[in-house]
Amino acid sequence: MPAAPPPTAPDLPGASAAKRQQILEGAGRIFAAHGYEGASMSQIARGAGVSKGTLYNYFDSKATLFAAFIQQCACEKLPRLFETIGEERTPEDTLVGIATAMIHLTTSPLSLMLNRIIVSEAATFPHLAETFWQVGPQKAIGILADWLTARTREGTLTVPDPVLAAELFYTLCQTRITGRKRMQLPVDSDPDHIALIARAVTRMFLNTFQTGKGPPVPEPHPHVTA
């Protein structure tokens, strides 16, 4: 059964919005320290400096609270990924900017913490992974796919399947630096190295999808004659 769409933040007055934010910040600290299953609503209430009753007035379950926390993170971070979209840049410069921002985002302490929680809890709490995918990677892939569609329509790129291409780009951006960071291995996070990876990812991507360099169309099978 598909997961329900993630909840959106209610339209709250100032004091209530501030209290909600206080709870989310406290919850983030508790989730980071204890994971999802190890965090209790009592711990979150104490960490946020609110009563348990107040906590439940805002979030009726730990799952709802975690979904709201993930959604807030996505709303804050995703726009930074696509700052180069809409600017007067070449496709190469735009994609290098997105790749650079993607590497910085996926290696940030917050992203590493969320990835650790989602991977460790996915088998027991699959709705966590579904929520994270919907408000994070899926949304980012959709934005990039829309941009690729527009570039294809204007003839700058040739992208037969923009969603697949966006997924490929998203995965390529996790080469070397992000993968090693997630396993807590030594990695060169120097800005020059990040720029090197971002340019390599972009060149590989454009070698496939630049106009005139699209993937070959398979030849139809010849009819077998007797």
Contacts in CASP RR format, 6 or more apart in sequence:
PFRMAT RR
TARGET T0000
AUTHOR 0000-0000-0000
METHOD contacts of the structure
MODEL  1
MPAAPPPTAPDLPGASAAKRQQILEGAGRIFAAHGYEGASMSQIARGAGV
SKGTLYNYFDSKATLFAAFIQQCACEKLPRLFETIGEERTPEDTLVGIAT
AMIHLTTSPLSLMLNRIIVSEAATFPHLAETFWQVGPQKAIGILADWLTA
RTREGTLTVPDPVLAAELFYTLCQTRITGRKRMQLPVDSDPDHIALIARA
VTRMFLNTFQTGKGPPVPEPHPHVTA
2 130 0 8 1.000
3 126 0 8 1.000
3 127 0 8 1.000
3 130 0 8 1.000
3 131 0 8 1.000
3 134 0 8 1.000
5 134 0 8 1.000
6 67 0 8 1.000
6 68 0 8 1.000
6 70 0 8 1.000
6 71 0 8 1.000
6 131 0 8 1.000
6 134 0 8 1.000
6 135 0 8 1.000
7 64 0 8 1.000
7 67 0 8 1.000
7 68 0 8 1.000
7 71 0 8 1.000
8 71 0 8 1.000
9 20 0 8 1.000
9 68 0 8 1.000
9 71 0 8 1.000
9 72 0 8 1.000
12 20 0 8 1.000
19 50 0 8 1.000
19 54 0 8 1.000
19 58 0 8 1.000
20 58 0 8 1.000
22 48 0 8 1.000
22 49 0 8 1.000
22 50 0 8 1.000
23 44 0 8 1.000
23 48 0 8 1.000
23 50 0 8 1.000
23 54 0 8 1.000
23 55 0 8 1.000
23 58 0 8 1.000
23 59 0 8 1.000
23 65 0 8 1.000
24 65 0 8 1.000
24 68 0 8 1.000
24 69 0 8 1.000
24 72 0 8 1.000
25 48 0 8 1.000
26 44 0 8 1.000
26 47 0 8 1.000
26 48 0 8 1.000
26 49 0 8 1.000
27 39 0 8 1.000
27 44 0 8 1.000
27 48 0 8 1.000
27 65 0 8 1.000
27 66 0 8 1.000
27 69 0 8 1.000
28 69 0 8 1.000
29 47 0 8 1.000
30 39 0 8 1.000
30 43 0 8 1.000
30 44 0 8 1.000
30 47 0 8 1.000
31 39 0 8 1.000
31 66 0 8 1.000
31 69 0 8 1.000
31 113 0 8 1.000
31 117 0 8 1.000
32 113 0 8 1.000
33 39 0 8 1.000
34 43 0 8 1.000
35 116 0 8 1.000
35 117 0 8 1.000
35 120 0 8 1.000
35 121 0 8 1.000
36 62 0 8 1.000
36 66 0 8 1.000
36 117 0 8 1.000
36 121 0 8 1.000
36 125 0 8 1.000
36 128 0 8 1.000
37 121 0 8 1.000
37 124 0 8 1.000
37 125 0 8 1.000
39 62 0 8 1.000
40 62 0 8 1.000
41 52 0 8 1.000
41 55 0 8 1.000
41 56 0 8 1.000
41 62 0 8 1.000
41 65 0 8 1.000
42 52 0 8 1.000
44 55 0 8 1.000
44 62 0 8 1.000
44 65 0 8 1.000
45 51 0 8 1.000
45 52 0 8 1.000
45 53 0 8 1.000
45 54 0 8 1.000
45 55 0 8 1.000
48 55 0 8 1.000
55 65 0 8 1.000
58 65 0 8 1.000
59 65 0 8 1.000
59 68 0 8 1.000
63 125 0 8 1.000
63 127 0 8 1.000
63 128 0 8 1.000
66 128 0 8 1.000
66 131 0 8 1.000
67 131 0 8 1.000
70 114 0 8 1.000
70 131 0 8 1.000
70 132 0 8 1.000
70 135 0 8 1.000
70 136 0 8 1.000
71 131 0 8 1.000
71 135 0 8 1.000
73 110 0 8 1.000
73 114 0 8 1.000
74 135 0 8 1.000
74 136 0 8 1.000
74 139 0 8 1.000
77 105 0 8 1.000
77 108 0 8 1.000
77 110 0 8 1.000
77 111 0 8 1.000
78 136 0 8 1.000
78 139 0 8 1.000
78 140 0 8 1.000
78 143 0 8 1.000
80 101 0 8 1.000
80 105 0 8 1.000
81 98 0 8 1.000
81 101 0 8 1.000
81 102 0 8 1.000
81 105 0 8 1.000
81 140 0 8 1.000
81 143 0 8 1.000
82 98 0 8 1.000
82 101 0 8 1.000
82 143 0 8 1.000
82 144 0 8 1.000
82 147 0 8 1.000
83 97 0 8 1.000
83 101 0 8 1.000
84 93 0 8 1.000
84 94 0 8 1.000
84 96 0 8 1.000
84 97 0 8 1.000
84 98 0 8 1.000
84 101 0 8 1.000
85 94 0 8 1.000
85 98 0 8 1.000
85 143 0 8 1.000
85 147 0 8 1.000
86 94 0 8 1.000
87 94 0 8 1.000
91 151 0 8 1.000
91 156 0 8 1.000
91 157 0 8 1.000
91 206 0 8 1.000
91 210 0 8 1.000
92 202 0 8 1.000
92 206 0 8 1.000
94 147 0 8 1.000
95 169 0 8 1.000
95 201 0 8 1.000
95 202 0 8 1.000
95 205 0 8 1.000
95 206 0 8 1.000
96 195 0 8 1.000
96 198 0 8 1.000
96 199 0 8 1.000
96 202 0 8 1.000
97 198 0 8 1.000
98 144 0 8 1.000
98 169 0 8 1.000
98 173 0 8 1.000
99 169 0 8 1.000
99 172 0 8 1.000
99 173 0 8 1.000
99 197 0 8 1.000
99 198 0 8 1.000
99 199 0 8 1.000
99 201 0 8 1.000
99 202 0 8 1.000
100 194 0 8 1.000
100 195 0 8 1.000
100 198 0 8 1.000
102 140 0 8 1.000
102 170 0 8 1.000
102 173 0 8 1.000
102 174 0 8 1.000
103 173 0 8 1.000
103 177 0 8 1.000
103 178 0 8 1.000
103 194 0 8 1.000
103 197 0 8 1.000
103 198 0 8 1.000
104 194 0 8 1.000
105 111 0 8 1.000
106 112 0 8 1.000
106 115 0 8 1.000
106 173 0 8 1.000
106 174 0 8 1.000
106 178 0 8 1.000
106 181 0 8 1.000
107 177 0 8 1.000
107 178 0 8 1.000
107 181 0 8 1.000
107 189 0 8 1.000
112 181 0 8 1.000
112 182 0 8 1.000
114 132 0 8 1.000
115 182 0 8 1.000
116 182 0 8 1.000
117 128 0 8 1.000
118 128 0 8 1.000
118 129 0 8 1.000
118 132 0 8 1.000
121 128 0 8 1.000
121 129 0 8 1.000
122 128 0 8 1.000
122 129 0 8 1.000
137 170 0 8 1.000
140 166 0 8 1.000
140 170 0 8 1.000
141 163 0 8 1.000
141 166 0 8 1.000
141 167 0 8 1.000
141 170 0 8 1.000
142 163 0 8 1.000
142 166 0 8 1.000
144 162 0 8 1.000
144 166 0 8 1.000
144 169 0 8 1.000
144 170 0 8 1.000
145 162 0 8 1.000
145 163 0 8 1.000
145 165 0 8 1.000
145 166 0 8 1.000
146 162 0 8 1.000
148 157 0 8 1.000
148 159 0 8 1.000
148 162 0 8 1.000
148 165 0 8 1.000
148 166 0 8 1.000
148 209 0 8 1.000
149 159 0 8 1.000
149 162 0 8 1.000
151 157 0 8 1.000
151 159 0 8 1.000
152 158 0 8 1.000
152 159 0 8 1.000
152 162 0 8 1.000
155 211 0 8 1.000
156 211 0 8 1.000
157 206 0 8 1.000
157 209 0 8 1.000
157 210 0 8 1.000
157 211 0 8 1.000
158 209 0 8 1.000
158 210 0 8 1.000
158 211 0 8 1.000
158 212 0 8 1.000
158 213 0 8 1.000
158 214 0 8 1.000
159 165 0 8 1.000
159 209 0 8 1.000
160 214 0 8 1.000
160 215 0 8 1.000
165 205 0 8 1.000
165 209 0 8 1.000
168 205 0 8 1.000
169 201 0 8 1.000
169 205 0 8 1.000
172 201 0 8 1.000
172 204 0 8 1.000
172 205 0 8 1.000
173 197 0 8 1.000
173 198 0 8 1.000
173 201 0 8 1.000
175 197 0 8 1.000
175 200 0 8 1.000
175 201 0 8 1.000
176 187 0 8 1.000
176 197 0 8 1.000
177 187 0 8 1.000
177 188 0 8 1.000
177 189 0 8 1.000
177 193 0 8 1.000
177 194 0 8 1.000
177 197 0 8 1.000
179 187 0 8 1.000
180 186 0 8 1.000
180 187 0 8 1.000
181 187 0 8 1.000
181 189 0 8 1.000
206 213 0 8 1.000
207 213 0 8 1.000
208 214 0 8 1.000
208 215 0 8 1.000
END
